[in-house]
C-alpha cells in the first residue's frame, strides 16, 4: 500500500526494460488489494457515522 501512489516508481518502471504487457498485468493485479482495503476502511468508517 505504501508504494501504490509513488510516481517515481511508476516513472522508473516506464523507463526500464519492463514490457508494457507485463507492466499492465502487474498494475491490474496489484491494484485489486488496495482498492478492497480502501473500500473496507471507508465502509467501516461510515457505519458509525450513519453515512451508508
Secondary structure, DSSP 8 states (H G I E B T S, - for coil): -TTTT-HHHHHHHHHSS--HHHHHHHHHHHHHHHHHHHHHHHHHHHHHTT--
